[in-house]
Amino acid sequence: AWALKQTGFPLQSCNLYIAGNVPLGSGLSSSAAIEVATALALLDVSGSALDKTKVALLCQRAENEFVGARCGIMDQFIASSGKEEHAILLDCRSLEGRFIHIPSDVALVVCNSMVKHEIALNVNEYNKRRAECEEAVRLLKTALAAIQALRDVSVEELQGHKKLLPEIIYKRARHVVTEDQRTLLVASAFEKGDLSPVAKWMAEAHNSMRDDYEASCRELDILVEIASLQKGVLGVRMTGGGFGGCTINLVKQKFVPRFIQSVEEEYFKRTGLRSQILSMKAADGAGFAK
C-alpha cells in the first residue's frame, strides 16, 4: 500500500482477508507472495491496473525501502509472472524473462530444514552480503572500467584481478560470478532435454553458497548430503536467502514417495528435527480466481 501510494495511486480503504500455505520464514518467498497478491487486490479494489512487471517492481520497492531488505527482483517477478510447468530465466537488468519448460516427470521437492529463516532478523547479514558484492564491483572498476555489476565480470576476469580484492570480497564475488555461469548452463540443459549434468552444477551451487557466500547452515548441509544419495535425484541445493530455510530437489516423479520417506527418516536421525517435505509443480503467477 505504501509503495502504491508513493507512486501516486489513489487507494480506497478496504478489509483484506489473507490466507496462505507457503511456509513462513522458510526462504520460499512468502514475503513476495503476499506483496504481489496484496498489490493486485489493492489495485483492483481501487479500480486500477498495472502490468505484471510494474507490479513486481513496486513490490520490490516496498521490501527495499519500507522493510529495509535490499532484495533483488527475482522473487517478486516469479510471483507475478510465473507460468505453469515452466521456470523463468530472468535477466534482472532488462527484466526480460525466458520460459524454460520443466519436464512433466520431474518434481520440485522442497525440504524444510525447520531452521527458521526470518529475513527481518537476518536482514543485516543479507544486506551485508550485497554490500560486499558492491564493494567488489567498486574495486574491480579500477581495472574493468565498463562493468556495472558482477554479472559483467567473467570468471577469467575475476581470477585475473584477484589481487585487487580482499579475501572475503573475492569469495563473495566468486560466488556470484560462478553462479551466473551455472544458471545459464542449467537453463541450456533443460532446453536441450539433457539433465544429466544438472546434479553437478547444483552441487557446486550449494557448495558455493556454503563456502564462498557463507549463507548456509549445518541443517541445510545435512539435508543436501542426505538427498544427494537418494535414487532418482537430478539435483539438490539450498534455496532462498539462506541462514536456514529449505533445499530444492529435482526428483524423478516415480521416486518421490521413497525420497520423502528416506530423507525424513535420515534427517530426524541426524538432527532430531522433522523436516516438512513438499512435492510441487511450477504454477502460474498471481491472478484472480475465475
N, C-alpha and C positions, 0 to 999 in steps of 0.2 A: 504494500500500500504506500509506503514511504517513497519507494523508487518511482512508482507511477505518478504520485503527486509531484515529485521533483521534476518529472518530465512534462508536467502540465496537463495530465489527465484529470478531468473533474470526476471525482469518485462520489458515489452515493453511499450513504450508510446502509449497512445490511448485517444480518446474522449469518455466520458461516458454520456449517456442520462439517466437521473433518473426521474421517475415518481412514485408517491405513493399515497395511500389513507388511510394510517394509520395516525390518527390524531396526529399532532406533539405536544410534551410536555404534553401528556395526561397520561403517565405512562403505555402505551401499547407497550413499547419496540420498538418504531420506530428506535431507535439507533441500536439495534441488527439486525433489518430487513435490514437496509441499509448497515451495516457492512458485513453481510453474503452475501447479493446479490452482493455487490461490490467485495468481495473476490473471489466469483465464477467467476465473469466477468473478473477480472484481471488474474486469473489463466488460464481461457480459452483462452483469447487473447494471453497469453504468452506460450500457448501450454503445460501447466502443469495441474496437478490434485492432489487433496488431498481427503482423506476420510472425511466424514461429521463431525466426532468428532474432527479431527485435525483442520478443518476449524473453528469450534466453539471455540476451544482453542485459535487460532490465533486472532479471533475477540475479545475474552475476553481480551487478552493481549493488543490489541490496546486500548481498553477502560480503562484498568487498568493503563497502563504505558504511553500512549500518551495523552489521555484525562485527566487521573488522577482520574477517578471514580473507586473505589475499588469494583466493582460489582462481583457477582458470575458468574457461567457458565449457569444458567438456561435459560436466555433469548436467548443467542446465540445457545444453544443446541436445543431448540424447534424450532427456526427459521431455523435451518439447517436439523433437523431430525424429524420434525413433521409428523404425519400420519393422513390422513383423518378420521374423526369421532372418533378420539382417543385423550385422554390425555396421558401424559407420567409421570410415577412415576420415578423420576430421582434420582439416588444415585450420589451426586456431588463429592464423593470421588473416587469411582471406575469408574464413568461415564457410568454406565450401566443403561439403561432405560427400563422400562416395560410398554408396551402399555395397556392402560385401555380404554375399549370401552365406548363411550358416547351414550346412547340410542337415537334413531332417533327422538323420541318425546320430547327430551329435547333441548331447545335452549339456547345458551350462549348469554345473552343480556348485553351489555356494556352500562353503563350510565355515560356520561362525565359530571363532575361537572362544567366544563368550568373554573375551577381554574387552571391556567397554571402550569404544572409540568415541571420545567426546571432543569434537572439533573446538568447542568453546574452551575446554580445558587445555587442549593441545595446540591452540592457535599460535602460541608463541613459538613452539617448535616448528610448526608448519610454516609460519611467516619467516622464521629464521632460515629454513632451507631455501626459500625463494630469494631472500636477501643474499644468501651465499652464491646462488646462481647468477644473480645480477652483478655481484662483485666480480665473478669470473668473466662476465662479458666486459665489464669496465677495464679489467686488466688485459684481456686479450685484444681489446681495441687498439692498444698501443702497437700491436703487430699486424692486426687484421682490421683495418680501419672501417671496412664496409659492413661489418657484422652489426646486427641489431639485437640478436638474441642467440642463445646457444644452438638453436636449430640451424643457424647459418654456418656453424663450425663443423668440419668433417672430423672423423676420428683421427685421421692422419695429421690434420692441422693442430688438433688439441695435443696430441703426443709431441708434435714438433715444437710447441711453445709451452711445454710443461713447466719450464723453469720460471715462467712469468707468474706462476700461481703458487700460493701456499699449499701445503699438502691437502688440508681439509677442503679447500676451494677446488683443487684439482679433482678430488674424488667426487664431489657433488657434480661438477661439470661432466666428468666421465660418465656418470650415471645417465644424465640427460642426453648426451650426445649418442651414446651407445643404445639407449632406449628408443630414440627416434629411429635409428637404423633397424633395430629389431622389429619395431612396429610395421615398418614398410615391408620387411621380409615376411612377417606373418600374414599381412594382408595379401601379398603376392601368392603365398602358399594356398590360401583359401580360394583365391580367384583361379588358380591353376588346378584346384581339386586334389592337391598332394599335401596332406597334413603331416607326413612323416617327420619333417624337420621341426615341427612346431614345439614338441616337447623340449628339445634342446634350447630353443630360444626363450621359452617361458621359464625354464630353469635358470638360464642366465639372467633373465629379468629379475627373478626373485633374489638371486644372489647379489645382484647389483643394488637392489633396494635395501638388502640386509647390510652389505659391506660398504658400499660407496655412499649411499644416501642415508644409511642408518635410520631407517623408518620401520623396520620390522620389530618383532619381539620373539621371545622364546616359544610361546604357544603357536604363533604363526609358522615358525620354522619347523616345529614338530608336525603340524598339520601337513605342510608341504612334503616333509620326509615320508610320512605315512602314505599320503595319496600317491606319491610318485611310484610306490611299489605295487600299486593295485593294477589288476588286469583291466584293459580297455581304456586306460587313461591316455589321452592325447597331449596333455599339457596341464601344468599346475603352477600357480604363483599367488602371492598375496595380491589383494586388490584394495583400492581406496587410498585414503590419505595416510594410512599406516598407524603405528603406535597401538596396535590392537586391531580388532575387526575381523575380516574374512579372507579366505582364499577363494580363488575362482578356479574351477577344474573343468576341463573339456573331457567328457566321458562318452564313450560309445553307449547308445541308449540301452542295449541289451545287458550291459554290465552295471547299470546304475544301481539296482537294488542291492547287489552284492557289495558294490563300492561303498554305499551308505552304511551298511551294516559293519563292514570291516573297519572303516575309518572311525565310526562312533565307538566301537569296542576298543580299538587300539589307542585312540586319543584319551579315552577315560582311564585306561591302564597307566598311561604315561603322565597324565596331568591331574587326574581326579576331577576333570571338568567334562560335562556332557555337551558336545558340540551340537548346535542346531544346524541341520543339513537340509538344504532346499534344492530340488531339481527344477529347472525352469527353462523357458524358451524366450528368445528375444521377442518383444512386443511393440506395438505402435506407441508413439509418444502420447502425451496428454491430449485429451479432446473431450467432447461432450457425448454423453450416453445417447444412443439412438432409440 
